Amino acid sequence: MKFRAKIIDVGCLNHFTRVVNTVSRLTKACVLRLTCDHLYFVLSGRVASGGVSMWCELSQGNFFDEFQLEGVSADANEIFLEVAPENLSRALKTAQNAKSVKIKLTKKSCPCLTLAAELPSLSSVSRVVTHDIPVDVIPRRLWHDFREPQMPDFDVSIYLPPLKTMKSVVDRMKNLSNYLVLEANLNGEMNLKIDTDLVSVTTHFKELGNPPWGDDGSQSSSPAHRDPDLMAEARVEIRKLQQFLTGQQVNPSRAMCNIVDRRILHLIFLHEDVSLQYFIPAVV
Amino acid sequence: MDCVATGGNVKVLAKAIHSLSRIGEELYLEPLEDGLALRSVNSSRSAFACFLLSPLFFQRYQTPSDQSFRCKMPIKSVQAVFKSLASLDRSVEKCRIQLNSEKNRLTITLHCKHGLLKTHNLSYQECEGLQAVFDKESCANVLQAQPRLMVDTVLHFPPSLEEVNLSVSSDRVWLRNHVEDDADSSRAMMTELCLSSEEFDHFAVGSQTSVTFCLKELRGLLVFAESSGLPVSLYFDEPGSPVILSVTDSVLEANFVLATLSEDSHPKNHVNTKHPDTEQPPDDFMSDDMDSFLIAMETSELPVPSHVPTSPPRPTSYRKHSFSEEEEEEEEALAEGPPNKKFCSLFFGSVLPTPSHLPNQTMQSQEVLASDSEDENQTETS
C-alpha cells in the first residue's frame, strides 16, 4: 500500500483545507477512502453517529498536482483509512501559505498520514513542518460498510433557501425545541416547523424551485403523478441539521434536499469539484 | 519608594505585568539599585520570569530607604490597574508607583488626560526575595531570533500543547511536540518544525542537544517581545538545565527561565554544592530526592498554600507530599496533572546573605512585624 500526493497551488490548498474543515465540523472520526481518481470522506450511519451519514466526494485531479496510489491489491486498488479529520484540519491550518504540501501514507509507531509543508522562510532554506497524523487502515472485508449510499427513492426534491437565512432560522428554532419538521413539495414551497407545548413557529419559503431529476435520479412517483402541493416531511433533531449548516465554510453552488416522507432527509451540496451528501434520519 | 514611568513606557510596564501573569499568580516586586525587579514563578516552580526595569526606564526612580524592601501581591490586582492596554495608550500620561510603608500599601497612580487621576492602593505582603539561580553566560548554546520567527514557529503547535522539545544540530533547529511515553502516545498527532540556522540572528551551538520544556509559559514572553520588536535570545545547555529566554534593550531586561526535562530521573542538582546547609526539609515535605534546591526556595518564602498538590507525586518528581500512599497513587492516576511531573525544579536561592535557613527562619520577616506589635503591647502596658 502506498500513497503520495502533492499540492502546489495555493488556491487548491485553501480549497482542500476548507473541505477538510467542513468535514471536521461534522464528525470527529470518519473514513478516508482513496482511489486513483477520487478522495472520499465517509461517515456511515451508525448508532454512534446518531444515525447520520455523510458522503463527501472530491475529484483528486482538481486539488493535487501529483497523486500516486497503490491500493491493497491490484483488483482492489483503493485504500480505506480511519482518521480524525480535526487532525488533518489542524495540520493544514498553518500551512496555508506553503510553497508545497505533500501527503504520504507512512508507518511510524503506527500507520500515519504524514503531511509535510514547505513554508517560506527568511533564508534560502525553507522551513519544513511535518505532521504525523495517526490513522487506522481498514481491512478489505469491512469496505462494504463504506459504500456510496444509494440515492433514496425520495418523494420530493427541492432546492434549499439561501444557507445564511436557513441557518439563522434553524438557530433560533433550536432555542425553542429539539426537533424540527422540514416539509416541502414539488411546487417549490418549503416550511420549517417547530411545535412545542408553549409555542409553534413555522417559517415559509416559496419559489425555491425543484431540481429536475431525469433518467439519472430515481423517483418513486414522477412529477406528473405526484400532487405538486402535497408536502413530504421529515422530523429531525435540530441539532443535527444545525451542525450541518454551521459546518459549511463555502457557499455551495447548488444546495438541495431530498425528502423521503417521514424517513430521511437527504441534503446535497455541490461546489465545483466537491459534492457533500448528508443523511439525517427522521424521528417519529 | 517613588518611581514614575511616562509615555510609552507605561504601556511597556503594563505589558511586562501581563507577561508575568502568564507565569504565576503573584507578582514579586523589589526595588534595587539596578532597577525595579518584577518577578513571578509558577506553582510547580518550573517557570520563573523576571523583568528588570533600569532607573533609565523611569522619569524618576527612587528606591525606598529600607534597602531590603521586598514584597509580593496577587498579580490580578496589579493587572486590574493596567487593564486595558488600548486605553492606556490613549489616555495615560504618567504612572507613579509609591510605597506607603505605614499603611502597607503600594500606591499606583495613573495620571491621565484632562487632569484625571486614578489611584490604586494595593496591599502587599512583605516577603523574602525570589530568585532563580541561572547563568546565561555559561550556557553552551545560544540562539537569537526576531520575535516574529518565534511567534510563527509556535503557531504550528496547538495552544493547549504543554511540552515542546527543542533540538539543535550544527545547522538546524527542530521543534517538536513532546508526548509522554504511555499508552496514548502512539495515537497522538506529532508535529515537527525544522528551521535552518540561517533564520537566526545568532546561532551558536556547542554540541547537538535536545531539551524539553513547557511551551505555555513561553508564550507570555513572546507576546511581550513581539510588541516590543526586540529580538529574543535563547540560552540552553544539556537536558535538566533550565532554558533561559531573554529580551533586552537599553532600559530593560526580561528573563524567562524554564525548567527542562532531565534525562535521568534525578533532577540535576549541581548547585547543591553551593548551599549544602539548605538540605534540611521543611516540615511539609518529605522529599527523599535531591530536593534541596526546592527546599531552599521554600524556606525563602513565607508559607503560602504551595503545598496544595499541584503536581502529582511521582517518584521522579521533585515534589513529594507527606500524604498517604493511596493519595499519591490517586494523584498519579490523574492524567490531568501539570505536565512538569519530571521536570527539574529551578534552584531558588535565598537573596539574604546568610546561607543557613531553617524552616522557622522563614518567619523572620513576620517575626519582625510580630516583635513590633509586641513592643507596642509592652509600651501600652508599661
Interface residues (C-beta under 8 A of the other chain):
Chain A: N87 R90 A91 T94 K108 S109 C110 S121 L122 S123 S124 V125 R127 V128 V129 T130 H131 D132 I133 P134
Chain B: L149 L155 H156 P158 S185 S186 R187 A188 M189 M190 T191 E192 L193 C194 L195 S196 E198 E199
